[in-house]
Structure formats: structure tokens, C-alpha cells
């Protein structure tokens, strides 16, 4: 079974490895962005939020440890998996002490990397649960299945990602920009309108309510949307 769709930043200067990781994760429809040096990486982590950052410690122009320090200082909550050729206990402990979630030593199997990343995201976003419950709505993260009062509903890939994003941020107002970036990646920065977001939200809402769900998706005028019982 496939895992939940993820937004990942791959910080790795080794071109072959970077491209292999990117291709492997994108096969499942995940959004992948890359950085090959320190300045590119620090710029991205300060501009955008990711479900998980794959971080090589040794980078041209700087050290991955400094990126970890930057994340911690700014209270960013992105998951971080250190990938490094350095099998040194000191590096590992320093990285974990600075807030990294896990550490993988090169060389590694891509399937192992993916399993570690999925575990980090599950732990951070949904406290490690594979089954999410919100009143009459149940989401099975492994099967990518959504049910309302035990009745399955068919969602597109984008609608499912949107449903998860709302559940992960329930009770909070999420901006249209945040939704767009989460679902489509940084390429959406060039978009002048958000008609496609309205369309996906309208379809998701309709499917949920037709299956008997209450209407939890509320527009916060001028700001975005809020998934709440209020």
C-alpha cells in the first residue's frame, strides 16, 4: 500500500543520488524540491514549509548542521532526516540534539529511506496513527481511504491531499496560498488566481455532505478556509 502524499525537500550535493531520490518519491505523486548547496538550501527552508527535509550534512558553501540550527531558531516544525556518509556518533548526536528526527547513513536503500520519511511524517502530523477519526469521518492513511459513517467515498488524489491537509490543520485558518503551495508545490507562485482551489474544495465538500457528513469546511473571508465544527 502506498503512503500518504508528501512534500519533500532534498538537500544533497551528489547529483546522481539527489535525482534518484527525487524520481523515487515522485513516482507516488509526492511533491519534491531539491537544493544542491548551502545557500540554495537555506533560502528554501526559510521560504517554504515541508513535510520532511532530507538533509546532507556536508554541503558546498556550508554545513547541514547550520540549516538544522536555523530551523530550530525559527521554530519551524518540518520533519528532518539526516542523510550523510559520515557514520560518526558525534555528528549523529549533534543532529538529533538540534531537532533532527532520524539519521540514515549512506549508502542506503531507497525503500528504507521512504519508510523512515513516512514514519517521521506520521509521527509529526498524526501522532503515529494510521487511522484518523474526526466525528463521522474516518481516514485510513495506509489505504488512502476516506469513509463517512463507515460508507466509503471516492476522492481524487488532490481531494484526498486536501482532506488530509484540512484534518492536520483542523480549527486553524489556512490561506489559499498555503493550500496551493501544499497541493501543487512552489510552481504555483506564478498563478494569478485560485479558481482551481475553489473547484477542489467545492467537490470535496459535496462528496462529504452527500455521504452524510456535516459541513466542516468554512470560508474565512479574505483569509482562506477553516475545517471546524463551529
Secondary structure, DSSP 4 states (H G I P E B T S, - for coil): -PPPP-EEEEE-S-HHHHHHHHHHHHTTT-EEEEE-SHHHHHHHHHH---SEEEE-SEETTEEHHHHHHHHHHTT---EEEEEES---HHHHHHHHHTT--EEEESS--HHHHHHHHHHHHHHHHHTT-SEEEETTEEEETTTTEEEETTEEE---HHHHHHHHHHHHTTTSEEEHHHHHHHHH-GGGGG-S--HHHHHHHHHHHHHHHHTT----EEEETTTEEEE---
